[in-house]
Amino acid sequence: MDWRVRLGGGQIPLILMGYVSALKAWVYAPIFVLFGTSVVAIRLPAVLVGLAAPIFTYHAVRSMLGRSVALVTLALLAADLAFIFAVKPDWGPAALMMALKMSALYFA
């Protein structure tokens, strides 16, 4: 099944892979137009988006439980190898998922 919507003369992808959807493609499209496709153009945005997750986590925990608990939480997340090794190569939607989840928790 093709998950695209025709808009004007072009097609917009809705779901590239069942578990990723089109968000990642929409994020990377302007990056690829500006910088081309390379390892840096793929990895650097994922790492930068991945950095948003600990920042939002710190602020969310600080508002709920205080600064000291937030610092411990930040240190634990920064040392979590599962988080680091999932974000750096951006396995699937790992970086976007964590950043969006933690930003939703912070803004809630």
C-alpha positions in Angstrom: 0.0 0.0 0.0 1.4 3.4 -1.0 1.0 6.0 1.8 1.2 9.2 -0.2 -1.1 12.2 -0.7 -1.1 14.1 -4.0 -0.8 17.8 -3.5 -0.6 20.0 -6.5 1.8 18.4 -8.9 3.7 16.4 -6.3 3.3 13.7 -3.7 3.9 13.9 0.0 4.9 10.8 1.8 2.8 10.0 4.9 4.5 6.8 6.1 7.9 5.7 4.9 8.1 2.8 7.3 5.3 1.7 9.5 7.0 2.6 12.8 8.7 5.8 11.7 6.0 7.6 9.7 6.9 10.6 7.6 8.2 13.0 10.4 11.8 11.9 10.0 11.6 12.4 6.2 10.1 15.9 6.7 12.9 16.8 9.1 15.7 15.5 6.9 14.4 16.8 3.6 15.6 20.4 4.0 18.8 19.2 5.6 19.6 17.1 2.5 18.6 19.9 0.2 21.0 22.3 2.0 23.9 20.0 2.8 23.5 17.0 0.6 23.5 13.4 1.8 26.5 12.4 3.9 27.3 10.7 7.1 27.5 14.1 8.9 24.2 15.3 7.4 22.5 12.2 8.7 24.2 11.8 12.1 24.6 15.4 13.3 20.8 16.3 13.3 20.1 13.0 15.2 22.7 13.9 17.8 21.4 17.5 18.1 17.8 16.3 18.5 19.0 13.6 20.9 20.6 16.4 23.0 17.1 17.9 23.4 15.9 14.9 25.3 18.2 15.3 28.3 17.6 19.0 28.4 13.8 18.6 28.4 14.2 15.7 30.9 16.2 17.9 33.3 13.6 20.8 33.1 10.6 18.5 33.5 12.1 16.7 36.5 13.3 20.0 38.1 9.8 21.4 37.9 8.3 18.3 39.5 11.0 17.1 42.0 13.6 19.8 42.4 17.0 20.7 41.1 19.0 18.0 42.9 16.8 15.1 41.7 16.9 16.7 38.2 20.7 16.7 38.2 20.9 13.1 39.2 18.4 12.2 36.5 20.4 14.1 33.9 23.6 12.4 35.0 22.0 9.0 34.8 20.5 9.7 31.3 23.8 11.1 30.1 25.6 7.9 31.2 23.0 5.6 29.9 24.6 3.6 27.1 21.3 2.4 25.7 20.3 6.0 25.2 23.7 7.0 23.7 24.0 4.1 21.4 20.4 4.4 20.2 20.6 8.2 19.5 24.1 8.4 17.9 23.3 6.2 14.9 19.6 7.1 15.2 18.2 3.6 15.1 14.7 4.1 13.7 13.0 7.1 15.4 15.0 6.9 18.7 16.3 10.5 18.8 13.0 12.1 17.7 11.0 9.8 20.0 12.9 10.7 23.1 13.0 14.4 22.3 9.3 14.5 21.6 8.4 12.4 24.7 10.4 14.5 27.0 9.3 17.8 25.5 5.6 16.6 25.9 6.3 15.8 29.6 7.9 19.2 30.1 5.1 21.1 28.5 2.4 19.1 30.2 
